Amino acid sequence: MLTKERQAALLAYCKLTELAGDPEVQTLIPLFFSAAVSYMTQAGISEPEEGTPRRAQYDLCINHLVLDSWERRDTAITSTVVTDNPAFRQMLNQLKLTETKNVSDSDTSGGGSYGQ
């Protein structure tokens, strides 16, 4: 759910704070947020509990997906080079690898054994 606090943080990440009242921003940012959450769910990553380090990673991935959707909302890409952001891809992969009911929060910090 896109709360007012979460939307404010998302607008700050996307550097759209000054445009918060713009009808395009008001319409598209919640749509992009919903699509990003759906993408994460379909990738096998559930929404973590608030206040956890895993939640911070999840929110950063959502932010990245929303910003990418905002910046590439045209039907054509005019740049000559388009690649995934490696930091985003690494964070997404880490979330996917640690998404299991058998891994406790202490195990995802790097100090535990996987799957035990």
N, C-alpha and C positions, 0 to 999 in steps of 0.2 A: 504494500500500500504506500502510495506517495503522500507522506505527511507534509505539512507546511515546512517543518524543519528540514526534512530530507530534500524537499524541492529547493529550498534556499541554498543548501549545501551543493546540490547538483548544479544550480545556476551559477554559483561561485566557481565551481570546477570548470564549467563550460565558458566562463567569463561572459555571462549573459545577465549579470545582476542589473545593469542599467536598462536592459530590455525586458525586465520581468513583466511589465504591463502590456507589452506588445502582443496583439492577438495571435500572431504566428507562434511566438514562444509559448503562450498559454495553451495553445492547441497541441503543438508538436512535442514539447518536452514530456508531458505526461504520457503521450502515445509512445514515444521512444523509450521511456522508462518501462512501461508495460511490456514492450517488445524485448527489452534487455532482460527483464526478469524471466520472461518466457524462454528466451534463448538459454539462460543459465539452467533453468529447470529441465529443458529438453537435452541439455548437455550432461544431465545427471547430477547437477549441483543444487542442493536444497539451500534455502535461505537460513543462514546460521542465526543463533541467538544474538540479541543486541549486546554490545559491550565486550565481545570477544575479539581476539586478534583475527580469527577466521572471518568475522563479520566485517572487519576493516578491509580485508582483502576482497571480500565479496562486493562491498560497496565501491571499492576502487574499480573493479571489473565492470560493474554496472555503469559507473561514471564514464569509463572509457567507451563502452558501447553506445551510450547516449551521445557523447560528444562526437563519436565517429558518425553516427546517424545524422546528427545536426550538420556536420561539416560536409557530408557526402549526400545531401538530400537531392542534388541535381541528378538527372538521368544519365549524365556522362561525366567521366572523370577526365580532367584536362591535364593532370600531372603526368609526367613521363614515367615515374617510378612509384608503384604502389606496393607496399609490403606491410605485413603485420608488425605491430609494435612488439619487440621481443619481451619487454617487461610485462606487457599485458598477457602475452601468450604463456610466459613462464608462470605467472600468477594463476591464470586460468587452469593450466595443467596441474599445478600444485593443489588447487582446490578439487579438481577431478580425482587426483590420485588419493587424496585423503578423505574423499566422500564415501564413507562406509559406516555402517552401524557398529562394526567391530573395532573401530579405531576410536579411542577415547581422546578427549581434548589434550591430555598430557602426551599422548602418542604423536599428535600432529605437531608438537613443538620441536621434534627432531630427536628427542632423547629416548623414545620408547621403541619397542619392537612392533613392526607392522603386523596386524592381524592376530595378535596374541592377547 
